[in-house]
Amino acid sequence: MYYVMVLGLMVVLPLVSSGVELGVTGGDPVVIVGRWFLFWGAGVRLFIAGISQVANPAFTTENILGEKNPGASHIVQELGFANLGFGVIGLAGAWVSGWAVPAAIGPGVFLLVAGIRHIAKRGKNGKEWLACITDLLVGTVLVVFVVVSFVRGA
């Protein structure tokens, strides 16, 4: 279930939503793709991850990070609070006019750096590999969205 949810929220739904909007209404692909990755990949995904990490930090601690130290659950729970915050920012930013670019900065940098950190870790399990790849993908899309938007606005 974890694999389906992560792939769905961070790859499939942003791409399908972007394709449908581009096909139906047209528009600027950078803005549309950026907004849908912000909504699904950062907003919905990080909000759900935050709820899970706050309510059941042991799942992330043990099943994704492979840590057996029960004390690590407190750190994961705090990560959950950050994920909730980034999730809310992503959800709001995707729909409130003018918020998408500023709202993509925090989650974009967070996901990109988290993905880079995952690369360096040895002995990753399948769930951590998936987190690594999808964090890198969504983080890169959001950072490119922000940079292109700033360059266009300059």
Short mmCIF file of the C-alpha atoms (twelve columns), coordinates in Angstrom:
data_MODEL
# 
_entry.id   MODEL 
# 
loop_
_atom_site.group_PDB 
_atom_site.id 
_atom_site.type_symbol 
_atom_site.label_atom_id 
_atom_site.label_alt_id 
_atom_site.label_comp_id 
_atom_site.label_asym_id 
_atom_site.label_seq_id 
_atom_site.Cartn_x 
_atom_site.Cartn_y 
_atom_site.Cartn_z 
_atom_site.pdbx_PDB_model_num 
ATOM 1   C CA . MET A 1   0.000  0.000  0.000   1 
ATOM 2   C CA . TYR A 2   2.872  2.393  0.830   1 
ATOM 3   C CA . TYR A 3   4.379  2.025  -2.648  1 
ATOM 4   C CA . VAL A 4   1.065  2.664  -4.408  1 
ATOM 5   C CA . MET A 5   0.311  5.721  -2.277  1 
ATOM 6   C CA . VAL A 6   3.746  7.300  -2.698  1 
ATOM 7   C CA . LEU A 7   3.951  6.644  -6.448  1 
ATOM 8   C CA . GLY A 8   0.370  7.798  -6.911  1 
ATOM 9   C CA . LEU A 9   0.748  11.039 -4.978  1 
ATOM 10  C CA . MET A 10  4.247  11.979 -6.075  1 
ATOM 11  C CA . VAL A 11  4.302  10.821 -9.705  1 
ATOM 12  C CA . VAL A 12  1.037  9.560  -11.219 1 
ATOM 13  C CA . LEU A 13  -1.499 12.102 -9.927  1 
ATOM 14  C CA . PRO A 14  0.673  15.188 -10.587 1 
ATOM 15  C CA . LEU A 15  1.411  14.017 -14.143 1 
ATOM 16  C CA . VAL A 16  -2.190 13.016 -14.902 1 
ATOM 17  C CA . SER A 17  -3.588 16.225 -13.401 1 
ATOM 18  C CA . SER A 18  -1.082 18.315 -15.361 1 
ATOM 19  C CA . GLY A 19  -1.850 16.464 -18.584 1 
ATOM 20  C CA . VAL A 20  -5.603 16.826 -18.163 1 
ATOM 21  C CA . GLU A 21  -5.397 20.540 -17.408 1 
ATOM 22  C CA . LEU A 22  -2.994 21.185 -20.279 1 
ATOM 23  C CA . GLY A 23  -5.191 19.172 -22.630 1 
ATOM 24  C CA . VAL A 24  -8.451 20.762 -21.578 1 
ATOM 25  C CA . THR A 25  -7.557 24.398 -20.889 1 
ATOM 26  C CA . GLY A 26  -3.997 24.792 -22.141 1 
ATOM 27  C CA . GLY A 27  -1.783 27.292 -20.414 1 
ATOM 28  C CA . ASP A 28  1.786  27.583 -19.274 1 
ATOM 29  C CA . PRO A 29  3.214  24.090 -18.709 1 
ATOM 30  C CA . VAL A 30  5.690  25.323 -16.088 1 
ATOM 31  C CA . VAL A 31  2.933  26.878 -13.994 1 
ATOM 32  C CA . ILE A 32  0.526  23.962 -14.410 1 
ATOM 33  C CA . VAL A 33  3.081  21.210 -13.725 1 
ATOM 34  C CA . GLY A 34  4.535  23.199 -10.815 1 
ATOM 35  C CA . ARG A 35  1.106  23.738 -9.264  1 
ATOM 36  C CA . TRP A 36  0.047  20.087 -9.564  1 
ATOM 37  C CA . PHE A 37  3.330  18.781 -8.140  1 
ATOM 38  C CA . LEU A 38  2.930  21.330 -5.331  1 
ATOM 39  C CA . PHE A 39  -0.614 20.125 -4.644  1 
ATOM 40  C CA . TRP A 40  -0.135 16.327 -4.851  1 
ATOM 41  C CA . GLY A 41  3.596  15.800 -4.233  1 
ATOM 42  C CA . ALA A 42  4.055  18.347 -1.483  1 
ATOM 43  C CA . GLY A 43  0.578  19.243 -0.233  1 
ATOM 44  C CA . VAL A 44  -1.311 15.976 -0.055  1 
ATOM 45  C CA . ARG A 45  1.733  13.713 0.329   1 
ATOM 46  C CA . LEU A 46  3.439  15.682 3.103   1 
ATOM 47  C CA . PHE A 47  0.141  16.293 4.923   1 
ATOM 48  C CA . ILE A 48  -0.598 12.541 4.957   1 
ATOM 49  C CA . ALA A 49  3.001  11.759 5.959   1 
ATOM 50  C CA . GLY A 50  2.724  14.307 8.761   1 
ATOM 51  C CA . ILE A 51  -0.453 12.756 10.126  1 
ATOM 52  C CA . SER A 52  1.136  9.301  9.971   1 
ATOM 53  C CA . GLN A 53  4.375  10.430 11.635  1 
ATOM 54  C CA . VAL A 54  2.564  12.269 14.426  1 
ATOM 55  C CA . ALA A 55  0.108  9.432  15.093  1 
ATOM 56  C CA . ASN A 56  2.490  6.488  14.505  1 
ATOM 57  C CA . PRO A 57  6.132  7.608  14.363  1 
ATOM 58  C CA . ALA A 58  7.359  4.022  14.722  1 
ATOM 59  C CA . PHE A 59  6.212  3.219  11.161  1 
ATOM 60  C CA . THR A 60  8.616  5.751  9.645   1 
ATOM 61  C CA . THR A 61  11.333 5.052  12.204  1 
ATOM 62  C CA . GLU A 62  11.354 1.290  11.676  1 
ATOM 63  C CA . ASN A 63  9.909  0.625  8.210   1 
ATOM 64  C CA . ILE A 64  11.351 3.497  6.199   1 
ATOM 65  C CA . LEU A 65  14.479 4.577  8.051   1 
ATOM 66  C CA . GLY A 66  15.290 1.122  9.421   1 
ATOM 67  C CA . GLU A 67  16.000 2.477  12.907  1 
ATOM 68  C CA . LYS A 68  15.304 0.230  15.879  1 
ATOM 69  C CA . ASN A 69  16.038 2.836  18.560  1 
ATOM 70  C CA . PRO A 70  12.677 3.706  20.179  1 
ATOM 71  C CA . GLY A 71  14.019 7.161  21.067  1 
ATOM 72  C CA . ALA A 72  14.153 8.024  17.367  1 
ATOM 73  C CA . SER A 73  10.351 8.064  17.293  1 
ATOM 74  C CA . HIS A 74  10.338 11.452 19.075  1 
ATOM 75  C CA . ILE A 75  12.446 12.935 16.278  1 
ATOM 76  C CA . VAL A 76  10.194 11.388 13.620  1 
ATOM 77  C CA . GLN A 77  7.145  12.807 15.398  1 
ATOM 78  C CA . GLU A 78  8.686  16.287 15.206  1 
ATOM 79  C CA . LEU A 79  9.394  15.666 11.522  1 
ATOM 80  C CA . GLY A 80  5.674  14.898 11.288  1 
ATOM 81  C CA . PHE A 81  4.824  18.375 12.579  1 
ATOM 82  C CA . ALA A 82  7.079  19.890 9.890   1 
ATOM 83  C CA . ASN A 83  5.490  17.677 7.241   1 
ATOM 84  C CA . LEU A 84  2.024  18.791 8.355   1 
ATOM 85  C CA . GLY A 85  3.107  22.419 8.004   1 
ATOM 86  C CA . PHE A 86  4.640  21.901 4.562   1 
ATOM 87  C CA . GLY A 87  1.565  19.932 3.533   1 
ATOM 88  C CA . VAL A 88  -0.758 22.777 4.485   1 
ATOM 89  C CA . ILE A 89  1.482  25.241 2.632   1 
ATOM 90  C CA . GLY A 90  1.435  23.030 -0.461  1 
ATOM 91  C CA . LEU A 91  -2.335 22.614 -0.379  1 
ATOM 92  C CA . ALA A 92  -3.008 26.323 0.100   1 
ATOM 93  C CA . GLY A 93  -0.324 27.416 -2.339  1 
ATOM 94  C CA . ALA A 94  -1.771 25.352 -5.141  1 
ATOM 95  C CA . TRP A 95  -5.147 27.075 -4.929  1 
ATOM 96  C CA . VAL A 96  -4.684 30.581 -3.543  1 
ATOM 97  C CA . SER A 97  -3.883 33.015 -6.329  1 
ATOM 98  C CA . GLY A 98  -0.256 34.121 -6.298  1 
ATOM 99  C CA . TRP A 99  0.851  31.670 -3.609  1 
ATOM 100 C CA . ALA A 100 2.181  28.770 -5.708  1 
ATOM 101 C CA . VAL A 101 5.749  30.006 -6.197  1 
ATOM 102 C CA . PRO A 102 6.396  31.122 -2.598  1 
ATOM 103 C CA . ALA A 103 4.625  28.017 -1.284  1 
ATOM 104 C CA . ALA A 104 6.851  25.741 -3.394  1 
ATOM 105 C CA . ILE A 105 10.126 27.052 -1.913  1 
ATOM 106 C CA . GLY A 106 10.034 25.364 1.509   1 
ATOM 107 C CA . PRO A 107 8.663  21.974 0.462   1 
ATOM 108 C CA . GLY A 108 10.802 21.967 -2.679  1 
ATOM 109 C CA . VAL A 109 14.056 22.561 -0.816  1 
ATOM 110 C CA . PHE A 110 13.008 20.165 1.964   1 
ATOM 111 C CA . LEU A 111 12.211 17.303 -0.441  1 
ATOM 112 C CA . LEU A 112 15.278 17.881 -2.599  1 
ATOM 113 C CA . VAL A 113 17.649 17.924 0.377   1 
ATOM 114 C CA . ALA A 114 15.888 14.930 1.972   1 
ATOM 115 C CA . GLY A 115 16.306 13.019 -1.289  1 
ATOM 116 C CA . ILE A 116 19.997 13.916 -1.459  1 
ATOM 117 C CA . ARG A 117 20.421 12.780 2.136   1 
ATOM 118 C CA . HIS A 118 18.752 9.461  1.320   1 
ATOM 119 C CA . ILE A 119 21.251 8.893  -1.520  1 
ATOM 120 C CA . ALA A 120 24.199 8.923  0.865   1 
ATOM 121 C CA . LYS A 121 22.675 6.457  3.319   1 
ATOM 122 C CA . ARG A 122 23.886 2.893  2.912   1 
ATOM 123 C CA . GLY A 123 21.682 -0.169 3.286   1 
ATOM 124 C CA . LYS A 124 18.422 1.454  2.169   1 
ATOM 125 C CA . ASN A 125 15.363 -0.778 2.038   1 
ATOM 126 C CA . GLY A 126 12.810 -0.563 -0.783  1 
ATOM 127 C CA . LYS A 127 10.673 2.008  0.996   1 
ATOM 128 C CA . GLU A 128 13.627 4.296  1.583   1 
ATOM 129 C CA . TRP A 129 14.711 3.927  -2.063  1 
ATOM 130 C CA . LEU A 130 11.221 4.963  -3.128  1 
ATOM 131 C CA . ALA A 131 11.295 7.916  -0.715  1 
ATOM 132 C CA . CYS A 132 14.717 8.882  -2.079  1 
ATOM 133 C CA . ILE A 133 13.666 8.829  -5.738  1 
ATOM 134 C CA . THR A 134 10.298 10.512 -5.263  1 
ATOM 135 C CA . ASP A 135 11.714 13.168 -2.916  1 
ATOM 136 C CA . LEU A 136 14.359 13.966 -5.539  1 
ATOM 137 C CA . LEU A 137 11.758 14.090 -8.316  1 
ATOM 138 C CA . VAL A 138 9.218  16.315 -6.572  1 
ATOM 139 C CA . GLY A 139 11.912 18.477 -4.953  1 
ATOM 140 C CA . THR A 140 13.579 19.036 -8.325  1 
ATOM 141 C CA . VAL A 141 10.286 19.861 -10.066 1 
ATOM 142 C CA . LEU A 142 9.371  22.378 -7.356  1 
ATOM 143 C CA . VAL A 143 12.810 24.022 -7.252  1 
ATOM 144 C CA . VAL A 144 12.871 24.299 -11.068 1 
ATOM 145 C CA . PHE A 145 9.340  25.748 -10.941 1 
ATOM 146 C CA . VAL A 146 10.491 28.395 -8.446  1 
ATOM 147 C CA . VAL A 147 13.708 29.244 -10.312 1 
ATOM 148 C CA . VAL A 148 11.992 29.488 -13.717 1 
ATOM 149 C CA . SER A 149 9.234  31.626 -12.209 1 
ATOM 150 C CA . PHE A 150 11.779 33.989 -10.624 1 
ATOM 151 C CA . VAL A 151 13.813 34.232 -13.842 1 
ATOM 152 C CA . ARG A 152 10.669 35.016 -15.837 1 
ATOM 153 C CA . GLY A 153 9.622  37.628 -13.298 1 
ATOM 154 C CA . ALA A 154 13.009 39.357 -13.274 1 
# 
